[in-house]
């Protein structure tokens, strides 16, 4: 029997967003993500960007793989991406201050 995919909602353009995706607070000037590039759009993260984590799966962790196969919760490998890249939604504009 094949596992059902996570429940999703369709956004404009056919993009699916998992119902439980978390939007993280805008990045601050001390964020470690400022050193990275978004894997979806290849732009560097900047102060004020809103982000999400996109889970990839259990990785090489044998216990996590076993839990995933058993459809039990596990710690997933995840990549940070811009909120807009993950969902198709626009990020909230950052007020100039």
N, CA, C and O atoms as CSV, one atom per row, in Angstrom:
chain,resi,resn,atom,element,x,y,z
A,1,UNK,N,N,0.845,-1.178,0.000
A,1,UNK,CA,C,0.000,0.000,0.000
A,1,UNK,C,C,0.887,1.237,0.000
A,1,UNK,O,O,1.844,1.324,0.770
A,2,UNK,N,N,0.578,2.158,-0.835
A,2,UNK,CA,C,1.366,3.377,-0.992
A,2,UNK,C,C,0.955,4.438,0.031
A,2,UNK,O,O,-0.233,4.636,0.286
A,3,UNK,N,N,1.945,5.116,0.612
A,3,UNK,CA,C,1.668,6.149,1.614
A,3,UNK,C,C,1.027,7.363,0.962
A,3,UNK,O,O,1.351,7.717,-0.172
A,4,UNK,N,N,0.113,7.997,1.691
A,4,UNK,CA,C,-0.521,9.214,1.201
A,4,UNK,C,C,0.433,10.389,1.402
A,4,UNK,O,O,1.106,10.457,2.431
A,5,UNK,N,N,0.508,11.316,0.444
A,5,UNK,CA,C,1.348,12.496,0.628
A,5,UNK,C,C,0.757,13.401,1.699
A,5,UNK,O,O,-0.433,13.305,2.001
A,6,UNK,N,N,1.596,14.304,2.293
A,6,UNK,CA,C,1.058,15.217,3.295
A,6,UNK,C,C,-0.039,16.087,2.698
A,6,UNK,O,O,-0.013,16.408,1.510
A,7,UNK,N,N,-0.997,16.464,3.526
A,7,UNK,CA,C,-2.088,17.322,3.066
A,7,UNK,C,C,-1.525,18.667,2.647
A,7,UNK,O,O,-0.679,19.238,3.337
A,8,UNK,N,N,-1.985,19.160,1.542
A,8,UNK,CA,C,-1.487,20.419,1.004
A,8,UNK,C,C,-2.649,21.281,0.562
A,8,UNK,O,O,-3.767,20.800,0.375
A,9,UNK,N,N,-2.368,22.560,0.399
A,9,UNK,CA,C,-3.338,23.461,-0.203
A,9,UNK,C,C,-2.725,23.992,-1.482
A,9,UNK,O,O,-1.518,24.225,-1.547
A,10,UNK,N,N,-3.550,24.186,-2.501
A,10,UNK,CA,C,-3.044,24.712,-3.763
A,10,UNK,C,C,-3.063,26.230,-3.730
A,10,UNK,O,O,-4.047,26.843,-3.314
A,11,UNK,N,N,-1.980,26.822,-4.166
A,11,UNK,CA,C,-1.878,28.275,-4.286
A,11,UNK,C,C,-1.996,28.630,-5.759
A,11,UNK,O,O,-2.019,27.748,-6.618
A,12,UNK,N,N,-2.069,29.904,-6.042
A,12,UNK,CA,C,-2.131,30.361,-7.430
A,12,UNK,C,C,-0.977,29.764,-8.215
A,12,UNK,O,O,0.139,29.684,-7.700
A,13,UNK,N,N,-1.212,29.354,-9.418
A,13,UNK,CA,C,-0.171,28.787,-10.260
A,13,UNK,C,C,0.081,27.312,-10.002
A,13,UNK,O,O,1.016,26.746,-10.568
A,14,UNK,N,N,-0.731,26.671,-9.158
A,14,UNK,CA,C,-0.584,25.243,-8.920
A,14,UNK,C,C,0.471,24.887,-7.891
A,14,UNK,O,O,0.766,23.706,-7.707
A,15,UNK,N,N,1.052,25.873,-7.209
A,15,UNK,CA,C,2.053,25.590,-6.186
A,15,UNK,C,C,1.339,25.036,-4.967
A,15,UNK,O,O,0.298,25.552,-4.562
A,16,UNK,N,N,1.902,23.979,-4.378
A,16,UNK,CA,C,1.304,23.394,-3.193
A,16,UNK,C,C,2.117,23.800,-1.970
A,16,UNK,O,O,3.348,23.790,-2.002
A,17,UNK,N,N,1.427,24.156,-0.896
A,17,UNK,CA,C,2.075,24.490,0.366
A,17,UNK,C,C,1.526,23.549,1.430
A,17,UNK,O,O,0.313,23.499,1.629
A,18,UNK,N,N,2.397,22.792,2.126
A,18,UNK,CA,C,1.900,21.963,3.217
A,18,UNK,C,C,1.189,22.826,4.250
A,18,UNK,O,O,1.618,23.945,4.532
A,19,UNK,N,N,0.108,22.310,4.810
A,19,UNK,CA,C,-0.682,23.089,5.764
A,19,UNK,C,C,0.100,23.460,7.011
A,19,UNK,O,O,-0.228,24.448,7.668
A,20,UNK,N,N,1.119,22.697,7.353
A,20,UNK,CA,C,1.841,22.961,8.588
A,20,UNK,C,C,3.170,23.689,8.362
A,20,UNK,O,O,4.010,23.711,9.261
A,21,UNK,N,N,3.376,24.281,7.194
A,21,UNK,CA,C,4.636,24.980,6.943
A,21,UNK,C,C,4.711,26.227,7.811
A,21,UNK,O,O,3.765,27.010,7.890
A,22,UNK,N,N,5.856,26.392,8.457
A,22,UNK,CA,C,6.045,27.518,9.376
A,22,UNK,C,C,6.793,28.650,8.693
A,22,UNK,O,O,7.810,28.432,8.034
A,23,UNK,N,N,6.276,29.864,8.861
A,23,UNK,CA,C,6.981,31.056,8.372
A,23,UNK,C,C,7.813,31.588,9.539
A,23,UNK,O,O,7.279,31.888,10.606
A,24,UNK,N,N,9.120,31.701,9.327
A,24,UNK,CA,C,10.006,32.198,10.368
A,24,UNK,C,C,10.055,33.720,10.317
A,24,UNK,O,O,9.834,34.329,9.271
A,25,UNK,N,N,10.346,34.316,11.455
A,25,UNK,CA,C,10.436,35.774,11.572
A,25,UNK,C,C,11.470,36.310,10.587
A,25,UNK,O,O,12.384,35.586,10.193
A,26,UNK,N,N,11.331,37.571,10.188
A,26,UNK,CA,C,12.318,38.158,9.271
A,26,UNK,C,C,13.740,38.025,9.819
A,26,UNK,O,O,13.974,38.146,11.022
A,27,UNK,N,N,14.678,37.775,8.910
A,27,UNK,CA,C,16.075,37.606,9.313
A,27,UNK,C,C,16.628,38.901,9.893
A,27,UNK,O,O,16.298,39.995,9.436
A,28,UNK,N,N,17.464,38.758,10.894
A,28,UNK,CA,C,18.132,39.907,11.512
A,28,UNK,C,C,19.583,39.940,11.062
A,28,UNK,O,O,20.070,38.986,10.455
A,29,UNK,N,N,20.270,41.027,11.355
A,29,UNK,CA,C,21.642,41.192,10.870
A,29,UNK,C,C,22.637,40.215,11.484
A,29,UNK,O,O,23.776,40.147,11.023
A,30,UNK,N,N,22.249,39.456,12.510
A,30,UNK,CA,C,23.155,38.474,13.106
A,30,UNK,C,C,22.805,37.033,12.711
A,30,UNK,O,O,23.355,36.088,13.277
A,31,UNK,N,N,21.900,36.860,11.753
A,31,UNK,CA,C,21.468,35.529,11.336
A,31,UNK,C,C,22.557,34.809,10.544
A,31,UNK,O,O,23.212,35.400,9.685
A,32,UNK,N,N,22.739,33.527,10.847
A,32,UNK,CA,C,23.697,32.695,10.109
A,32,UNK,C,C,23.245,32.452,8.667
A,32,UNK,O,O,24.072,32.131,7.813
A,33,UNK,N,N,21.945,32.600,8.381
A,33,UNK,CA,C,21.458,32.378,7.017
A,33,UNK,C,C,21.967,33.425,6.035
A,33,UNK,O,O,21.953,33.194,4.826
A,34,UNK,N,N,22.415,34.570,6.535
A,34,UNK,CA,C,22.911,35.623,5.638
A,34,UNK,C,C,24.145,35.173,4.870
A,34,UNK,O,O,24.526,35.799,3.881
A,35,UNK,N,N,24.770,34.094,5.321
A,35,UNK,CA,C,25.951,33.546,4.642
A,35,UNK,C,C,25.561,32.579,3.521
A,35,UNK,O,O,26.415,32.150,2.745
A,36,UNK,N,N,24.268,32.234,3.436
A,36,UNK,CA,C,23.809,31.210,2.502
A,36,UNK,C,C,23.005,31.787,1.343
A,36,UNK,O,O,22.587,32.945,1.362
A,37,UNK,N,N,22.806,30.948,0.341
A,37,UNK,CA,C,21.992,31.264,-0.833
A,37,UNK,C,C,20.765,30.363,-0.819
A,37,UNK,O,O,20.866,29.182,-0.489
A,38,UNK,N,N,19.629,30.903,-1.167
A,38,UNK,CA,C,18.398,30.120,-1.262
A,38,UNK,C,C,18.554,29.105,-2.396
A,38,UNK,O,O,18.866,29.498,-3.520
A,39,UNK,N,N,18.346,27.806,-2.135
A,39,UNK,CA,C,18.502,26.810,-3.196
A,39,UNK,C,C,17.422,26.881,-4.276
A,39,UNK,O,O,17.585,26.298,-5.348
A,40,UNK,N,N,16.328,27.585,-4.008
A,40,UNK,CA,C,15.240,27.671,-4.985
A,40,UNK,C,C,15.459,28.773,-6.016
A,40,UNK,O,O,15.219,28.568,-7.206
A,41,UNK,N,N,15.918,29.955,-5.558
A,41,UNK,CA,C,16.062,31.092,-6.483
A,41,UNK,C,C,17.527,31.517,-6.680
A,41,UNK,O,O,17.820,32.365,-7.524
A,42,UNK,N,N,18.425,30.936,-5.913
A,42,UNK,CA,C,19.865,31.198,-6.008
A,42,UNK,C,C,20.249,32.625,-5.621
A,42,UNK,O,O,21.315,33.108,-6.003
A,43,UNK,N,N,19.371,33.308,-4.854
A,43,UNK,CA,C,19.701,34.627,-4.333
A,43,UNK,C,C,20.122,34.479,-2.878
A,43,UNK,O,O,19.621,33.612,-2.162
A,44,UNK,N,N,21.050,35.336,-2.446
A,44,UNK,CA,C,21.496,35.289,-1.051
A,44,UNK,C,C,20.369,35.768,-0.143
A,44,UNK,O,O,19.573,36.631,-0.514
A,45,UNK,N,N,20.322,35.191,1.049
A,45,UNK,CA,C,19.389,35.664,2.058
A,45,UNK,C,C,19.834,37.043,2.517
A,45,UNK,O,O,21.029,37.321,2.609
A,46,UNK,N,N,18.862,37.908,2.804
A,46,UNK,CA,C,19.141,39.277,3.242
A,46,UNK,C,C,18.378,39.578,4.517
A,46,UNK,O,O,17.390,38.916,4.835
A,47,UNK,N,N,18.846,40.583,5.247
A,47,UNK,CA,C,18.150,41.036,6.445
A,47,UNK,C,C,16.714,41.382,6.051
A,47,UNK,O,O,16.487,42.068,5.054
A,48,UNK,N,N,15.756,40.908,6.833
A,48,UNK,CA,C,14.345,41.172,6.568
A,48,UNK,C,C,13.634,40.068,5.802
A,48,UNK,O,O,12.404,40.040,5.766
A,49,UNK,N,N,14.393,39.149,5.183
A,49,UNK,CA,C,13.759,38.056,4.445
A,49,UNK,C,C,13.004,37.137,5.395
A,49,UNK,O,O,13.489,36.817,6.480
A,50,UNK,N,N,11.815,36.718,4.980
A,50,UNK,CA,C,11.071,35.702,5.702
A,50,UNK,C,C,11.416,34.360,5.072
A,50,UNK,O,O,11.555,34.263,3.853
A,51,UNK,N,N,11.556,33.324,5.897
A,51,UNK,CA,C,12.014,32.039,5.406
A,51,UNK,C,C,11.123,30.904,5.886
A,51,UNK,O,O,10.281,31.081,6.767
A,52,UNK,N,N,11.324,29.748,5.295
A,52,UNK,CA,C,10.668,28.508,5.699
A,52,UNK,C,C,11.701,27.400,5.574
A,52,UNK,O,O,12.705,27.553,4.878
A,53,UNK,N,N,11.454,26.294,6.244
A,53,UNK,CA,C,12.291,25.108,6.091
A,53,UNK,C,C,11.534,24.096,5.251
A,53,UNK,O,O,10.384,23.771,5.546
A,54,UNK,N,N,12.181,23.598,4.204
A,54,UNK,CA,C,11.578,22.593,3.338
A,54,UNK,C,C,12.213,21.248,3.676
A,54,UNK,O,O,13.408,21.057,3.448
A,55,UNK,N,N,11.425,20.309,4.220
A,55,UNK,CA,C,11.986,19.006,4.594
A,55,UNK,C,C,12.325,18.174,3.364
A,55,UNK,O,O,11.579,18.144,2.384
A,56,UNK,N,N,13.471,17.499,3.440
A,56,UNK,CA,C,13.900,16.635,2.348
A,56,UNK,C,C,13.652,15.165,2.656
A,56,UNK,O,O,13.336,14.384,1.759
A,57,UNK,N,N,13.794,14.792,3.907
A,57,UNK,CA,C,13.616,13.397,4.300
A,57,UNK,C,C,14.554,13.044,5.433
A,57,UNK,O,O,15.180,13.930,6.016
A,58,UNK,N,N,14.666,11.754,5.758
A,58,UNK,CA,C,15.444,11.345,6.921
A,58,UNK,C,C,16.956,11.370,6.725
A,58,UNK,O,O,17.694,11.238,7.701
A,59,UNK,N,N,17.431,11.532,5.520
A,59,UNK,CA,C,18.875,11.526,5.296
A,59,UNK,C,C,19.466,10.150,5.542
A,59,UNK,O,O,18.812,9.141,5.273
A,60,UNK,N,N,20.699,10.090,6.052
A,60,UNK,CA,C,21.385,8.807,6.248
A,60,UNK,C,C,21.187,8.231,7.642
A,60,UNK,O,O,21.667,7.132,7.921
A,61,UNK,N,N,20.498,8.939,8.516
A,61,UNK,CA,C,20.261,8.469,9.879
A,61,UNK,C,C,19.386,7.215,9.837
A,61,UNK,O,O,18.221,7.282,9.446
A,62,UNK,N,N,19.949,6.072,10.239
A,62,UNK,CA,C,19.217,4.803,10.129
A,62,UNK,C,C,17.973,4.779,11.011
A,62,UNK,O,O,16.950,4.220,10.614
A,63,UNK,N,N,18.042,5.377,12.206
A,63,UNK,CA,C,16.861,5.411,13.077
A,63,UNK,C,C,15.767,6.276,12.463
A,63,UNK,O,O,14.593,5.910,12.499
A,64,UNK,N,N,16.148,7.432,11.895
A,64,UNK,CA,C,15.164,8.307,11.255
A,64,UNK,C,C,14.538,7.613,10.048
A,64,UNK,O,O,13.337,7.744,9.815
A,65,UNK,N,N,15.338,6.877,9.282
A,65,UNK,CA,C,14.796,6.151,8.126
A,65,UNK,C,C,13.783,5.103,8.557
A,65,UNK,O,O,12.727,4.949,7.943
A,66,UNK,N,N,14.120,4.387,9.621
A,66,UNK,CA,C,13.210,3.361,10.121
A,66,UNK,C,C,11.894,3.994,10.576
A,66,UNK,O,O,10.817,3.484,10.267
A,67,UNK,N,N,11.985,5.106,11.312
A,67,UNK,CA,C,10.785,5.792,11.774
A,67,UNK,C,C,9.960,6.295,10.587
A,67,UNK,O,O,8.731,6.227,10.614
A,68,UNK,N,N,10.624,6.795,9.558
A,68,UNK,CA,C,9.908,7.284,8.368
A,68,UNK,C,C,9.167,6.139,7.681
A,68,UNK,O,O,8.014,6.293,7.280
A,69,UNK,N,N,9.831,4.995,7.546
A,69,UNK,CA,C,9.187,3.834,6.912
A,69,UNK,C,C,7.963,3.375,7.711
A,69,UNK,O,O,6.985,2.884,7.146
A,70,UNK,N,N,8.038,3.545,9.038
A,70,UNK,CA,C,6.937,3.138,9.912
A,70,UNK,C,C,5.870,4.230,10.032
A,70,UNK,O,O,4.903,4.091,10.780
A,71,UNK,N,N,6.069,5.326,9.273
A,71,UNK,CA,C,5.144,6.468,9.280
A,71,UNK,C,C,5.026,7.082,10.677
A,71,UNK,O,O,3.957,7.529,11.092
A,72,UNK,N,N,6.169,7.090,11.395
A,72,UNK,CA,C,6.252,7.724,12.710
A,72,UNK,C,C,7.038,9.015,12.565
A,72,UNK,O,O,7.804,9.158,11.612
A,73,UNK,N,N,6.870,9.961,13.484
A,73,UNK,CA,C,7.635,11.214,13.412
A,73,UNK,C,C,9.141,10.949,13.467
A,73,UNK,O,O,9.603,10.038,14.155
A,74,UNK,N,N,9.891,11.762,12.729
A,74,UNK,CA,C,11.347,11.650,12.718
A,74,UNK,C,C,11.941,13.026,12.460
A,74,UNK,O,O,11.258,13.926,11.971
A,75,UNK,N,N,13.212,13.183,12.788
A,75,UNK,CA,C,13.915,14.436,12.497
A,75,UNK,C,C,14.367,14.403,11.048
A,75,UNK,O,O,15.143,13.534,10.650
A,76,UNK,N,N,13.882,15.348,10.266
A,76,UNK,CA,C,14.180,15.387,8.833
A,76,UNK,C,C,15.320,16.351,8.534
A,76,UNK,O,O,15.549,17.318,9.261
A,77,UNK,N,N,16.024,16.067,7.454
A,77,UNK,CA,C,16.967,17.018,6.888
A,77,UNK,C,C,16.108,18.067,6.182
A,77,UNK,O,O,15.183,17.722,5.448
A,78,UNK,N,N,16.412,19.341,6.403
A,78,UNK,CA,C,15.603,20.411,5.808
A,78,UNK,C,C,16.501,21.538,5.318
A,78,UNK,O,O,17.579,21.775,5.865
A,79,UNK,N,N,16.047,22.221,4.292
A,79,UNK,CA,C,16.779,23.359,3.735
A,79,UNK,C,C,15.999,24.648,3.945
A,79,UNK,O,O,14.780,24.676,3.772
A,80,UNK,N,N,16.700,25.719,4.318
A,80,UNK,CA,C,16.019,27.013,4.417
A,80,UNK,C,C,15.841,27.613,3.025
A,80,UNK,O,O,16.754,27.578,2.200
A,81,UNK,N,N,14.662,28.159,2.779
A,81,UNK,CA,C,14.371,28.846,1.517
A,81,UNK,C,C,13.567,30.105,1.842
A,81,UNK,O,O,13.003,30.229,2.930
A,82,UNK,N,N,13.522,31.032,0.892
A,82,UNK,CA,C,12.672,32.210,1.069
A,82,UNK,C,C,11.216,31.743,1.184
A,82,UNK,O,O,10.818,30.774,0.537
A,83,UNK,N,N,10.428,32.434,2.006
A,83,UNK,CA,C,9.014,32.106,2.144
A,83,UNK,C,C,8.323,32.136,0.781
A,83,UNK,O,O,7.539,31.242,0.459
A,84,UNK,N,N,8.610,33.154,-0.011
A,84,UNK,CA,C,7.990,33.267,-1.334
A,84,UNK,C,C,8.395,32.099,-2.233
A,84,UNK,O,O,7.583,31.641,-3.037
A,85,UNK,N,N,9.613,31.613,-2.119
A,85,UNK,CA,C,10.063,30.477,-2.940
A,85,UNK,C,C,9.371,29.182,-2.519
A,85,UNK,O,O,9.101,28.321,-3.357
A,86,UNK,N,N,9.085,29.043,-1.226
A,86,UNK,CA,C,8.453,27.827,-0.716
A,86,UNK,C,C,6.960,27.790,-0.974
A,86,UNK,O,O,6.383,26.713,-1.125
A,87,UNK,N,N,6.323,28.959,-1.026
A,87,UNK,CA,C,4.860,28.987,-1.055
A,87,UNK,C,C,4.247,29.689,-2.254
A,87,UNK,O,O,3.082,29.454,-2.576
A,88,UNK,N,N,5.009,30.546,-2.919
A,88,UNK,CA,C,4.450,31.352,-3.988
A,88,UNK,C,C,3.799,32.613,-3.475
A,88,UNK,O,O,3.408,33.479,-4.257
A,89,UNK,N,N,3.677,32.723,-2.152
A,89,UNK,CA,C,3.097,33.926,-1.541
A,89,UNK,C,C,4.174,35.003,-1.466
A,89,UNK,O,O,5.365,34.704,-1.387
A,90,UNK,N,N,3.744,36.235,-1.491
A,90,UNK,CA,C,4.682,37.340,-1.322
A,90,UNK,C,C,5.048,37.457,0.145
A,90,UNK,O,O,4.224,37.207,1.024
A,91,UNK,N,N,6.286,37.839,0.402
A,91,UNK,CA,C,6.711,38.084,1.775
A,91,UNK,C,C,6.157,39.423,2.233
A,91,UNK,O,O,5.850,40.290,1.416
A,92,UNK,N,N,6.033,39.584,3.532
A,92,UNK,CA,C,5.567,40.847,4.099
A,92,UNK,C,C,6.645,41.887,3.926
A,92,UNK,O,O,7.788,41.640,4.309
A,93,UNK,N,N,6.327,43.062,3.357
A,93,UNK,CA,C,7.345,44.087,3.188
A,93,UNK,C,C,7.925,44.519,4.545
A,93,UNK,O,O,7.209,44.614,5.542
A,94,UNK,N,N,9.226,44.774,4.553
A,94,UNK,CA,C,9.902,45.198,5.769
A,94,UNK,C,C,9.863,46.721,5.807
A,94,UNK,O,O,10.249,47.388,4.847
A,95,UNK,N,N,9.391,47.263,6.931
A,95,UNK,CA,C,9.299,48.729,7.077
A,95,UNK,C,C,10.682,49.327,7.206
A,95,UNK,O,O,11.511,48.828,7.968
A,96,UNK,N,N,10.935,50.387,6.472
A,96,UNK,CA,C,12.215,51.079,6.573
A,96,UNK,C,C,12.270,51.824,7.895
A,96,UNK,O,O,11.311,52.488,8.288
A,97,UNK,N,N,13.390,51.708,8.566
A,97,UNK,CA,C,13.422,52.347,9.864
A,97,UNK,C,C,14.717,52.890,10.144
A,97,UNK,O,O,14.926,53.472,11.209
